[in-house]
């Protein structure tokens, strides 16, 4: 948690390994459901994101700034907006391309 201010994590939330969570982010349940979100390994949850209800955030998924997620996100999914929508699904090849671009 690089900036841990104003982060709300409900008592039943499951968070995997190597998840990055930025400030003002909420993980909680909806009023009529006892089920909390699950966040899989390697996900990144950006500032102001709201993830509520019985949803799963897939491995290495990215949740954009101020996105509201109320549906499952696939592995490698990139979500933006309110309500959140998947705009692309990153593949291992995408990660290698990005890594190659930043290495001298």
HELIX and SHEET records of a PDB file:
HELIX    1   1 UNK A   92  UNK A  102  1                                  11    
SHEET    1   A 4 UNK A   8  UNK A   9  0                                        
SHEET    2   A 4 UNK A  26  UNK A  28  1                                        
SHEET    3   A 4 UNK A  50  UNK A  52  1                                        
SHEET    4   A 4 UNK A  68  UNK A  69  1                                        
SHEET    1   B 3 UNK A  14  UNK A  15  0                                        
SHEET    2   B 3 UNK A  38  UNK A  39  1                                        
SHEET    3   B 3 UNK A  56  UNK A  57  1                                        
SHEET    1   C 5 UNK A  20  UNK A  21  0                                        
SHEET    2   C 5 UNK A  44  UNK A  45  1                                        
SHEET    3   C 5 UNK A  62  UNK A  63  1                                        
SHEET    4   C 5 UNK A  77  UNK A  80  1                                        
SHEET    5   C 5 UNK A  85  UNK A  89 -1                                        
END                                                                             
